[in-house]
Amino acid sequence: MNRLQKLPRLTLLCSLLLVGLSAPLGAAEKAPQGLHLRIGTILASNESEDFDPKLSRMKNQLEVIKYSSYRLIKEEVQKVQWRLNAVFEVPGGRSLVILPQEYRNQRLALKVRLLQGDKPLVDTTVRLRNRGYFLLGGPAHEGGVLILSIFAMTP
């Protein structure tokens, strides 16, 4: 077989090889259309020993923080698009700004900023499992401290 006769076979072989190599790349996780964020504002204090039953799923994690009382004082849910800010109002004139950054290996990366006016109190990136939550210790509030529960899931 001369070179001209081998060319169609070589082209076919190269094309199949490229298709075969691109399949695993396409199988990588594609970022979903958006995600659901649920932000819970919890007041932790030592003024009583009450534990809000709405917080039962995170009781073990909260008790590590060493307060005797935990009460959910606010909860807000938003559907958020990737790389767009979501703003949640936090008691005490604060705001929580969350920017969804990445989705890989069933984990979400979120840029999290807690602001008092224009002053950043917290500015970090957190990674959590899809359908998981992250507890963020916050500022003093009404004889205790605020703890922010950040829950995220893809639709």
N, C-alpha and C positions, 0 to 999 in steps of 0.2 A: 504494500500500500504506500502510495507516495504522500507527501505532506498535504496536498490539496484534498485528498480523500480522507485524511485523518482529521482535518479541520472541523467538519460538522460534529464528529464524535467528541473531539476535544471541547468544542463549544458546549455541547450538551452536557458533558461530564462536569465542566466548570459551572454551568448554570445550576445543575442539580446540587453540586457542592455548596454553592452560595445559598440556595434555598434551604438546604439542610442546616447550614450554619446560622441562618437568620431565624429559623424556627425557635431555638432556645432563647434568642434575644427577645422575640415577640412574646414568649411565655413569661417573661418577667412581669412582676405585678404592675399593672397599669393603675395610675391614681384614679380612684373613683370620682364621680362628678362633684362630690362635696362631702361634707360630713356633718353629723349632728353633734353639737356641744351642749352639755348640761352642766351648768355651774351652780353649785350649792354653796351658800354662805352659812357657815356653822359658827355659833357663838360657844366658845369653850370657856368655862369659868370654874371657880371653886366655891361659888355661892350656894350651891345645892348639890344633890347627887342624882339629879334627873338625867335620864338618857332618852333622847327622842327616838321612838321606835322606827321612824322613817330612816334612821341612820344605821339600822341593824346590820346591813351588809358590810359596813366598814368599821364595826365596833372594835375589832382587834387592833386595827391600824390607829384608830383614834385614841385608844387607851394607852398607847405608847407615848403619847404626847403629855400624859400625866396631869390631866385636869379631872375633876370629879363630875362635871356636868357638861353635856353636849346637846345643843338645841339647834335644829335647822331653822334659820330665820328668813331665808329667801332661797328660791330656786328659779332659774331661768333657762329656757331651752332655745337654741337658735340653730337653723341650718346654715352652714357656712360654705362658701366656695374656696377652693384652693388659692392660696396667695392673696387673699383678701382679708382685711381685719374684721374681727367681730368684737363689739364693745359691749361689756356687761357692767351695769351699775352695781357698785358694792356699797353697803351702808357706811356712813361716815364721810360722804362726799368723795369717794374713791371710784376709780373705774379699772376694770380688768380688760386688757386688750389682748386678744389671741389671734395669732396669724398662723394658719395651717401651712406648714412648709413642705412636708414630705411624707410619703407612704411607701414603706418598704418592709418586706418580711413580716407582714401583718402588724407592723408597728407604725405609729404616727409620731411625727416630730412637730411640735407646736412651739412657736415663739410666744412667750408669756411675759406681759408687762403689767405690773400693778402700779397705777399712778394716783398721786394725790395732787389734783390739779394738773400742772405740767411737770411736776417733780416725780421722777421714777423711784418707787420704793423697791421694786423687784424688776429685774430685766434678765431673763434667762430663756434657755430652750429646754423643753422637757420631751422625753420620749416615753410613750406608753403603748401598751398593747391595744390593738383594736378592741373596742368594747371594754376598755379598762379605765381606771381612774387614777388621779394623782392628787395628793393632798398638799396644799401649799399653806404653810403657816403665815399668817398675816399680821396686821397691826392690832394694837390695843383697841378695845371697843367695849363700852358699858361695863366696866369691872371685869373684863376677861380679854380674850383675844379672838380675832376672827380667823377661821380656818376655811380656806377655799377648796372645795372638791371639784376637780375638773374631770369630767367624764366625756370621752370622745368615742364615736363609732362611725364607720362608713355605712351608708345605706345599703 
